[in-house]
Amino acid sequence: MRLRYDADLLEAVVFLHAGGPRCAVPAPGARRFHREREALYGIANPDEREDAFFRLNAGWFRQWGFERRLLDLVAEFPLISQSLGLLAFRKAAGRHDEGAELFVKPASRNAVVALQPARLAAAATLSVFLRHEFTHLHDMLDPAFGYLPDLRVPNPNQLRLARDRYRLLWDVTIDGRLANAGHTTPTSRAQHEAAFDHAFGFWDEPARRAAFETLWSSPRPSHADLARTATDPRCLAQSRQPLPGALCPLCGFPTFAWSDGDTLSAATRARITTEFPDWCAAEGLCNRCAEVLEAGAACCAA
């Protein structure tokens, strides 16, 4: 498996480490880094200068131990290094952009992990985050898990809800396995239980407790089992409320504050369906989008 780094990520990490407000480098090392960095501005050819900056940042990235942190965590998941042709790390635009993605081609399987530069500087939080994301990758690569990218639902309007539920179920199994192995998880068991109760509140409490316990304690979950629960037409028909923390279908950002699409004015619903033809009122939208769109519709009507 080959490792690749986004130039923007390398630059941001080493500059933050050696020159940010939380500079963690002894003064002599920081001065040497900045001296070498300043010297590169004298290279006239833009392409050569860019290559030189990349080599400089990559060298200090390795020297200051950032690559070792990543490699040590990858080593906890042998299937990743055995199955991937390439593992790339890029700079995330923000917290909601972070995560791991798998790209499958006929000849190879590659993965890209998006990270905020500041996360790499905090070894403890980095390990918590990456163990969760690497477990996602491990499952997608594990034939026993049987991952498939598409979910089948009886009604296309229910696809977003099914995806949100699948994501919730999968995250429960991931953090359950990590917690049972003695690791800290990004989301606590109590938080997962609360989200699970909200998503499957139409089940009686004994059924919810038994289902959650099975998910949390299962050492070998499967895509088929998770997908079966997430896409069960009886479950989808029982509740069409979006899950807390799910993505707004309009702006694409996670939200815990949802608006009911059926309560919007006819003018607002018409405006939404013009811009988002696949949207239906049952999907809902975040409160922020609802406020902005209702205000815009009111202005147009005035």
Beta strands, then each sheet from edge to edge (+ up, - down):
strand 1: 2-5
strand 2: 86-91
strand 3: 99-104
strand 4: 109-115
strand 5: 258-259
strand 6: 285-286
sheet 1: 1+ 2+ 4+ 3-
sheet 2: 5+ 6-
end
